[in-house]
Amino acid sequence: MSKRVVKLPDIPGAGEELEDYIAALFQASGHFVEKQIVESDPADLLELDIVTTDYAGEQASRRLIEVKGGKGGRSISSKSSAGCST
C-alpha cells in the first residue's frame, strides 16, 4: 500500500478568505458561527467579521472576532461574553 501525502493550503493572508478560514476553525470545533454581520444606523455603521456561540456549557458563550490581514501580517482579536442571552 502506498502512502499518500496531503498538503493543506497556506493560511490566507487577508480579506474574506482569512475571515472564512478563521470562521471554519471555530465551526470545526463545534461553535455556531455567523459571519459578516452588518448593522446599519444612519448615525453609525457596524460590521462584525465573525460572531461565534458555544453551547457546550450550561450557558451559551458568545465571542466577537475581528480579523485583520495584509502586508504587515495577520491580527485576530476577540472579546467573549459568557452567559449571555441568545
N, C-alpha and C positions, 0 to 999 in steps of 0.2 A: 504494500500500500504506500503510495507516495504522499508526502506531506504537502499541505497547501499553506501558503503564507498569505495572510490577509493584511493589507496595509490600509490603515484608516487615513482619511484625508487630514491635512493640517487644520488647526483651529482657524476659522476665518479671522481676518484682520479687522474688519469694520463693517458697519452698516447692518442691514436687515439680516444678512447671513449670520453675523455674530449673534444677534438677538435670537434668531431661530435656534442656533446651536446651544446657547445657554438655556433657553426655554426647554429644549429637548432633554437636556441633562436633568432638569427638575422634573419633567414629566416622566422620564425613565425611572426616577427614584420614588414615584408614587404620588407626586403632587398634582393637584388640579391647576392648570396653567391657563391664564388669559394673557393675550399679547396685544400691544399697540392700542391701548385704551385711550381714547381722546374725549375729554370733557371740554366742551366749548361754552364759554360765557362771554358776553360782549366785553366785559372788563378784564377777562383773564382766559388764557388757553392753557390747558394742562394735558400733557401726554405722558402716560406711564408706559415704559417699554414692556415690562413683564410684571404680572401680579400672580403669585403662587399661593395656594391654600393647601395646608397639610391637615388632613382629617384623621391622622393616625392616633392622636392623643384624645384625652377626654374632651378637650375643647379645640375648636379649629384654630390654626395658627396661620396668619397671612404674612406674606413678605412682599414688599415692593422692591423691584430690582431695576436699576438704571444701568444701561450698558453703553460704554463709550469705546471707540476704537479708531485707529488711524495710524499715521506715520510714527507718532510718539509711543505707540504700544496700545495695550488694552487696559480698561479700567471697569470693574464691576462693583457697584456699591449697592447695598441693600439695607432695608430697615424692616424689622419684623415686629409683629404685634400678636402676642399670644392671647388666646381667649377672646378674640374679637367677635362681634356678631357678624354672621354671614347672611 
